[in-house]
Every structure is written in structure tokens, then in C-alpha cells.
Amino acid sequence: MPGAVDTPSSPINVAPNYTRSLFPQAPSFDLDTFSSQDFIVKDFIDSLSDSTVPPNRRSGPSTQQPFDPRPLIRSFEQALKRLSDLSGDLETKETELSANVRRAEAQHTSNAQSLGRKLDETIDSFRNLDSSLNGVKSEDNDFGGNAAVKIGEKLEELDRQRVRAQDAKFLIQCWLEVSEKGELYLLEDMRRQASGDSKIRCAQIARQLLKISQRLDPGSWNQIHGRLKVVSGINGANGVNGSNGTHISRHNTREIVEKFSETLEKDLLTQFDEFYRRANFDGMRDCATVLQDFGGGASVIGMFVNQHQFFIDRSQLITEEVGSDIETWERLADPDADTPGVDPTLQSLIDEVKVVVQEESAIIKRAFPYYEIVLGRFLQRVFQQSIQQRLEMILNKANTISTLAFLRSLQASRSYINALVDDLKAHGLTEHPDVLSSQTALILDQQFDDLFVPYFVGSSYIEKEKRNLEELYSSLLFKFTVFHSRRRKVPTTFLASLAKSGSEMLASAKDAYVERLDSSDLAPQQKAMLLRVAGLKDTDSAKRQMDMEFSEQDGLLSTINSKRMLKWLAEAVGRGLELSGGNETPKDVSALLDLLLTHLGELYIDTALDAANDAAAAQENTKNEPDLSYLENLQSAITIMHLMLTCINTVLIPLAAANVTIRRDMEKTTNMAMNHMEDKVNVLMHRTLDVTLTWIGKLLATQKRTDFRAKDDVHGGGSSWLELLQTPTCLSIFNFLTRVHNLALGALSTSTNLTTFLTELASGIRTLLLDHFKKFQVSAAGGILVTKDISKYIELLRSWELDPAFQPSLEVLTEIGNIFVIGPEALRERLRGKGGVPGGLWEKGDLRPYVLRREDAGSVGVQAVLSTL
């Protein structure tokens, strides 16, 4: 409204200190003023007049100032002007309203015409429908059934629309009920109905009510423990939201609907269970679909899994003792027996799991829209409860029997469960007959791995394998170890010092094994098995049996026992490859190699070789014929060395190919161990060579000086006597060397080592014989005896497996024999055409000492021969 404006004017007679405006304030009114029911014309005129009369004139006497009509005139002029403006506005609005009325009338007319046409169309459609149903064919309509189908589809669509409208109406009624009264009587009545469809509809409406509550009643979602959580800038006063004007309910709609949802969830779970018992898979699927909104369906999944008859039956059998009879457990603990296979109770469980999972997969797919999640939970329960508990019981039982029984049970169980996983993957489960989904396959693999993770943490598995082999090896070598630990060793050489350190290690291993056997931690079954492997009685303690007498046979190497040790090792390697995967295989086989070299190499072969070397050293200064029976054990040692090296190169080292460093270390360790044992074999053979040659030297020293100075009458006694004649010394040496050859042949077989040894021995014998015949005076008849002895020696040596290059050197002995039996002239002729002795070892001058030993060396003919030499 315009305000009053003060303008200069001519002076007017007024009272002192009183001023008024020349142009009073214009009246303020609009159309609403006249449209009010309280409008009165007289009051309106009075208000215009009162606004122009000064206050002093209203209250003071009328004699103070004369009446001035000008303000009234101006006020009424302004009012008339304003009324004129309002009249123009009113005419404009009237014109607009008239136009709107005309348009509305035209629209009404159009709508009436349109409705009339639709009515006519409806009547025509009804007539066509009636004609179609009555079998009257029309040019514009289908005949009979097709029209009925279309009509049915339209009716169904109309029915769905009607149902949606009814649902919307019911939803609004429920919301008004819960927001204003704090109750859900309508939903409660529906929930109490017996039909499953009613409960499903209740759940859908409850879910929609929660959404409405979150939208229309946010206050209930901001309450904590029933108290309103005040959020700055959100809630206004007087129950109206300050930001969007949303009404805040007097009741906590969220809490009411959630409590109803919990009750409804229980009812739905009960309904689901009833559907499951009646094999109503469609009903189960509807319930599961609705319950998916209740915690993602965790409750219905848990009920389906937990109340499955398989788990109920198996939970009652969980306390059942592990099956298998005593004989089966003994076979598991027996390292020489074949593995009996998986435990019967576990086998029965796995077979049942296979059938149940395949059958339930079809049910799960039909009963759950999210069947992969349910199947995954079902598989987890099967593996983590049924299979894992039974597996732990079996392995705990096996562990009380022996370490080997535990390892074999672990291998058999893992193999059988792995076969179960493969069968389930091949079946496809919910995707049958198609390929199993990657998600379910991943769950199967994960559950399978989780079953055996505790048994392969760190180095726990390989430590059990090592402990098992150590126990078995120590048991098998117990008698051997005790027998050799009693040998006293006085080290006088470096090799003897090494032998003493070996005996100390032997004694330490023996004491550790005895302490282990007598330990209370060792299971009785395992102790009985170890004592049986060791060949001991189960009645006495190991320390007491260690004091018993052992035979020489207990101290000999046994190829059979060595093969058993290698067989046990091969079983451990194969089991490790199957169980541990392959990532730690190089480290595992390296540890097994060290174990093999320690027990089979050091404690077994080295100990036997040390004992043989000690026996050979004891025969070097003997006054009686040396006992070379220790060579009988050498053949076993060489055979075992060959078997061990073959096993290492064929089984262990190739498995470390993935790790070059470990492979090189294994090859280096193996070569060092084999070189060490081969050095001991070489030392043993050299000692045997020295002992043999020493004894032959002693036998040659017993040759009588008159053995080769036979008289002529003896020479003429007859040729038959000469054919049988040999000196006792020759026969003794022949018999001794025959025994040595047989022992060497048994120890070294037909090999390069045997040829080398016999060639060295033959070379030493030849040298001894050449020196021997320089010492005796030989007569003409004695020369025949010399020839017979030499022929016997050569016959023996040529029967040996000698180096072919050495054979010609034996002709030296033949030439020496000829020197003593031919006459001077024949001797001169024999030596004239030869520059030396066959074999190229001697020159003619080397024969001079033997010619001088002829009895007729002083004769003219022999002296002539000597002059040429």
C-alpha cells in the first residue's frame, strides 16, 4: 500500500505543536473485503470517514477548529479510484470464468459424446460376444473358442487389477490402523488363517508397511530403545516434520511391524516345514521367497539344514565307536602288510553322503529360488559336522595304535573323500545333468581342503613320516645295533677313529630307541608292533632284552631287511606325494634322503663295513690260517649299496627337480655317502689282499729245502708216481687260494671289482713265487716237482676272472720251471732265439739267479749258458 507523503502547503491556522498531512493515507481494501460475509456498507463508509478525521478533532471540542471537508473529499476520491480498479479486475476475472465455463461445457459435451460412442461400442462388443458364444460367425470376429480365450485373458488382467486395487486398499487400512491405533488387527486375522497363501500375503504387506513407516514415520526409525533420537534440523514442532511436513505417528510403527514380522516369520517357518513334509515344493518355494527378506533367508536355510533327517540320524551315531576289528588295526600298524583301506564307518558315511547330497540337490533346486546358497550351506554342514567329526574320531583312534596307522588312515580317508568330491562334481548336483557351477565346485574344494588343513600345518606331516620311519628302522636294526655296539674298538689309526665315532653314534641311537620303547607315552599296540619288527618278546622291557645274547647272524647284513626299509621309504614317498600336494615335495624328499642315509647308510652298511675292516685287521698278524668269512657280508653290503643308490636316483632325486638347489644338495650328499662307503670297501679289499699274501708268504716259508733235491732213484721210480707228485706247500696254497677265490666271488660276484681284486692278488702271488724259487737248490728230479707246482699255480690262477692283459705274464713261471728240467744244450738253444721272457717283463739276464739254483750249475755246459746271461 502507498504510504503518506508530506508536501509543502500554505500556512493553516492550527493549534501549536500540531501538524497533519495534507494528503492522508489512502484506504486499503481488495476484493476479499467485499466478498466477506461480514461486509457492511455503513461500516465501510464509516471506516473511510474515520481515517480522515484527526485525533484531536475526535476527542476535543468542536469550537477549536472549523470543519475541513478536503480530507474526506480526497479519501473518497481515492476509494472511488480503488473501487474502479477493483471493478476492472472483477470484470476481467468474470470474463475468464465465462471462458472457462464455455470450455468446460464444450468438454462435457465431448465427453458425453465419447461416452455415448463407448457405450455403443460396448453394446456392439457384447452383441459380438453373445454371437460368438452362441456360435454365430461374424465377419469381424473370431469364431468360438479363440474369442473365449481372449476374453478369459482380459478377464484375468481385470482380475489382477482388481486384486492390486484391493491390496492397495488393504495396505492403506493396515497403515492407518498401525499408525493411529498401534495395532495390526487386520494382519493378525489374516495371519491366523490356516492357508499358506494368507501368511505369504501377510509377509508381503508387512514388508511394505516397513517401507511406508520408513517413509512416513521416520521418527520411529530414529528412536533408540523406545526414545526419540533428536536430529538437528529434522524434526519440527507440533508433530510436524520441519523439513517436509511429514506427520509423526503417536506409535512406534517400526517396532510394531517388526514384532509382527517376527511372529509371522515363525509361522512361515512352520508352514515351510509342513510343505516340506508334504513335498509341496511350490509352497516351499513361496515361503522361501518371502523369508529371504527376513535376514536373507538365514532362518529358513538353517531350519532346512538343521532339521534334515540325515543330520538327526547321524548326530545320534556320533558317539558310536570307530569300527574295524582288531585284525584290521593290526594290519594298519604292520609296515609289511598292505593297507586295508578306508575305515568301514567312514566309508558308510561317505557313501550315504553321496546319495543324500545328490537327492537333496534336486529338492533344493525346486524349493529355493536361491538354491546355490542353500546347497553351499548344506555341503558345509555335511563336511564340517558329519564328515569332520567321524574323520577326527578315526584319526585319533589310529594315532593311539601307531604313527603308521595314523598315516595310512589319513591317506585312505583323504583318498576316499576326494573320490566323493569328484563324484559330486561329475554329477552336477543342482545343475544335473549339466556341469556343476563354479561356485559350488569352489565350495566343495574349500571344504575338502579345510578337512585336512590341521594335519598339514607347517612341517607336521613330514615330521610324522620321519618319526614313523625312524621307529621302524630302529626296531628292525635293534639286534644288529646291539650286537655291534658290544664290539670294543681301540682306535689306532684315522680310520679306526672314524669307526669309533660311528660306534658312538650307534650306541646313541640304540639308547634313544630303548628309551623310546620303555616310554609310557608309547601306545601299547605300537610298542608291541615295534618289538615284533625288532624280533623281540613283548613280555620283557627293552633294556632287559638288550642284555640277552645275540648270535653272529644278528650282526650280519640282510638284503631282505634292506628291501623292507626301502619299501617303507617308497610307501612314505608315495603317500607324501598324494597328501602334501607338491609344493614342499623337494624339502620332504630331502629330509627322507637324510633319514635313509643315516639309518641304512651309516647305522647299517657303515657299521657292517667297520666290523669287516676290524675283522680283516685282526687277521693280519694271525699265526693260524686267516678267517676271511667277513667277506661273506661284503656281498650283502655291496648289494644294499646298489639298491639304496638306485632308490635314491630313481625315486628321491627326480622329485626334487623343481628346486635346483635342493636337488644339487641331495646329489652332493648322496655322492659323499657313497664315496665314504666305497672307500671302506676298498680298504677292506686291500686288507684282504694283504692278509692273503701274508699268509701265502708264510706257507711258502714252510717249503722244505729238500723238496726240490730229489734223488735219481726217486726220479726213476715211475712216471705214474711223478704225475701225482706235488709238494705239501703247493697243495696248502692251492686249497687256501681256492677258498679265497670262492669268498671273493661270493662277495664281489662277476664284476670289474672282482677282476681287479683277483688280478692284484695274482700279481702278488706271482711275485712271491718268483722270489720263492730263487731260494731253493733244484736237482734234475726236483725240477720235475718244481714244474708240477708251477703248473698247479698257473692252473689255479688261469681259472680266475683275471684281466686278459695279465694272462701272458704267467708264462714267466712256466719258463722258470723249464729252466730246471732241460739240459744245458737245450737250455742254450732255448735262450738263444729269445731276447727275453714272454710277457716282456724280464730280460734274459733276469733268469741268471734261477740257472744258478740248478744242481749242475758248476758244470761246463751250464757255465757256458751263464756266460751268455
NORSUL-V58274 format. One record per run of one state. SS is the DSSP state (a for helix, b for strand, c for the rest). FROM is the first residue (numbers start at 1). TO is the last residue. If there is no record, write none. Layout:
# NORSUL-V58274
SS_FROM_TO / SS_FROM_TO
This chain:
# NORSUL-V58274
c_1_30 / a_31_35 / c_36_40 / a_41_50 / c_51_54 / a_55_59 / c_60_69 / a_70_133 / c_134_144 / a_145_180 / c_181_184 / a_185_191 / c_192_195 / a_196_216 / c_217_217 / a_218_221 / c_222_222 / b_223_224 / c_225_226 / b_227_228 / c_229_234 / b_235_235 / c_236_239 / b_240_241 / c_242_246 / b_247_247 / c_248_252 / a_253_277 / c_278_280 / a_281_291 / c_292_294 / a_295_306 / c_307_308 / a_309_316 / c_317_325 / a_326_333 / c_334_343 / a_344_367 / c_368_370 / a_371_401 / c_402_402 / a_403_427 / c_428_428 / a_429_431 / c_432_437 / a_438_455 / c_456_459 / a_460_476 / c_477_477 / a_478_485 / c_486_493 / a_494_517 / c_518_523 / a_524_534 / c_535_541 / a_542_546 / c_547_551 / a_552_555 / c_556_558 / a_559_579 / c_580_584 / a_585_618 / c_619_630 / a_631_655 / c_656_659 / a_660_701 / c_702_711 / a_712_715 / c_716_718 / a_719_724 / c_725_727 / a_728_748 / c_749_751 / a_752_772 / c_773_777 / b_778_778 / c_779_779 / a_780_798 / c_799_803 / a_804_821 / c_822_823 / a_824_832 / c_833_835 / b_836_836 / c_837_842 / b_843_843 / a_844_852 / c_853_853 / b_854_854 / c_855_859 / a_860_868 / c_869_869
